[in-house]
Amino acid sequence: MNKRIVVYSHGFGVRKDDRGLFTDIAAVLPDLEHVMFDYNKADDNQNSLTVSSLTEQTATLEKVLSVVVSKQPDTKIDLICHSQGCVVAAMLKPKGISKTIFLAPPADFLGTEAKLKQMSERPGTVIKDDVTTYPRRDGSTTIIPADYWKSREGVVPITLYNEFAKSTQLTIINAEQDEVLGNTDFSRLSTNIKVLALPANHDFNGDTRQILTSTIKDLLK
């Protein structure tokens, strides 16, 4: 019998391991097969990532899932997504996903103007010719082209989550101390979606990481 496969969808401006979050999850699930991949284009010489549009990210996820299914068509597939990666998965709304876990998903998207204003408050941010260069706390740089901002327009995450929950068993794990998204309002979620909460920051760092991985292990039993 083929192993169950977990496919991961990472967040904004990070690499496929989501700063170690996904590899820590995979470590407690050694009996499952794990598929991680990059949405963004990395330049190791410049220590930078160029962000792909949500449309491109959705197409990438679709290709990855297609390859997984073609290689092991009878295997159950689960999705684990973090932050913006939750929105990407819900935009695609893939069929045939057994269980889906969203970690610290956004309930709403700020408008482009408001988001750019927020980002510009960080020292070192440069906005020129519709391209945003954004310094990250880990010393890397995220480059955000204009097509990314255009792809966010009209996206309503909660609506997407509710639609996706019609075809998968969806659980949201909310980070109650989320320093990136702040307080998230999930009151408009479908009753089909299970919501759990942990006293965690956006990346579930520190002592909460072990609680998170144990929770996910139980959910995927």
N, C-alpha and C positions, 0 to 999 in steps of 0.2 A: 504493500500500500504506500502511495506517495505521501510525503510529509505535507502538513499544512504549510502554507506560505504566507508570510506577513510582508506586505509591501508598505513602505514608509513614504510619507509626503512631508518634506521639511518646510520650515518657515522662511520668512523674508530675509534675504541677504546672508544666508549661511550655507554651509556645504551639506552634503548628503547625510552626514552623521548628526546634524543639528547640534553642533558643539558638544558631542558626546552623549546627548540625551538618548538618541536612538540606539547607540551601541550598548549603553547600559541596560536598556530594555531587552535587547536581543540576548544579552548575557544571561538573563534569568529564564530564557525560553530556548534552551539548547536543543530541544527536540523538534523545533520548528525551523523551516528555512526562511531566511531573511533577505529581502531585496531592498537595497538603498541606492539612490541615484541622485544626480545633481540637476537642478533646474537652471542654475546660474552658470556663467562663464567665468572661470577663475584665471587670474594672472598671478602666478606665484612670485614672479620677479617684482611686481608692484604691490604684492600683498593685497590684491583687490578682487572684488567680484562684481561683474556687470549683471544686473538683474534682468531677467527675461520678462516679457509681458505675461499677464495672467492667461492670455490666449495661447501663448507659446508653452507655458507651463502645463496647461490642460492637455495640449497635444502631446507633450512629453510623457505625462502620466498615462495617457491612452496607449501610447506605443509600448511603454513598459509593461502594462497589464496585458496587452495583446501578445507580447513575447512570452510572458509567464503562462498564459492560458494555452498558447500553441505548443509549448514544451510539455506542460503537464495539465491537459484538459480536464482531468477528473479530480484534481486537487482543490480542496477548499482554500479560498483566498480571503485573508483579513487585511484591513487597512488600519494603520496607525498614523495619524496626522497631527502636526503641531502648528499652532498659530495660523498664519496665512495658508499653510499647506492644507488646512481644513477647508478653506474656501475653494482652493483649486480642485480638491476632490469632489466637493459638492457641485461645483460648476460642471464637472465632467459627468457626475451622477452615473458611474459605471454599473452595469448589471452584473449579477452573479457574485457580489461580495457578501460573504457570510456575516462577519462582524466588523464594525468600524468603531474606532476610538478616536475622538477628537480631544486634543490636549490644549488647553488655554486658547480656544478659538475666539476670534473677534465676533461680537454680536452685531457690530455696525462698522462701516468704513467711513472715516472722515472724508469730506470733499477734498479734492486735490489742493485747492487754495489753502484750506485750513491745515492739511497735512504738511504742505511745504512750509507754512509759517511755523508749525511746530518743530519741524526738522531744522529750520534755519536758526533756531535758538541754540543749537549745539555749536560751540566754537569750532571753526574750521570747515563748516558746511559752505559749499560753493554752488550757486545756481547760475548757470550760464548757458545760453542757447538751448533752453529747455532740457538740459542735462543737469542732474543733481549729483554732486560728489559729496558723500556723507561719511564722515569719520566714525568708526565704531569704537566702543569701549575697549575692545581687545586689541586695538592698534591697527586693524585692517581698515580698508576703505570700500564702501559700497557705491557703485556708479549706477545711477538710475536714469535710463533714457526716457524721452517723452512718450514713447509708445506704451511704456509701463503705466504711466499716469492715465493715459487714454483708456487703457484696458480696465481700469478700476471704475470708470464712470458707469453709474446705473446698477452696480453690483450691490445686492441686498443679502448679506450672509444668512440671516435668519430664514428668509424665504427659501434660499438654496438648501439649507439644512433640513427644513421641513419636507421638501420634495425628495431629497436623498433618503430620508428615513423611511420612505414608502417602500424602498427596495433593499434595505440593509438594516441589521440590528445595530442602531447607533447609540453610543454612549458618549457623553461629554464629561470630561474631568476639568472642572473650573479651578483656576488658581485664584484663591481669595485675596492674595497679597500681590496681585499682578501690577508691577511697576511700569509695564509697557502699555497695557490696554486700560488700566484702571478698573473701576467697577463695571462689570458687564451685566446687561439686562437681558436675561433669557426668558422673560415672562411671555414672549410671543412664540416660544417653541411649541412644537407639536407634542401632545402627550405620548406619542410613540417614542420619544427620545428620553433616555434615562440621563439624569444629571447628577453627578457626584461633585463634591468640593473638597479641596485640600488646602491647608494653610500654607500655600506655596507662592513663590515668585513666578514670573513668566516662564522660566526655564526649569522649574521644579528642582532648584539647586539645594545643596545642603542635606540635612536629615530627611527632608521630604522626598528626596529622590528614591530612597529605599521603599518608602511607603507607596510611592507611585508605581514602582516596578512590581511590587507585590500585588497591588490592586489590578494592574494590567494582567498579570499572570492568572489571577482568579477570573477575570472577565473572559479570558481566552480559553478557559478550560473546556 
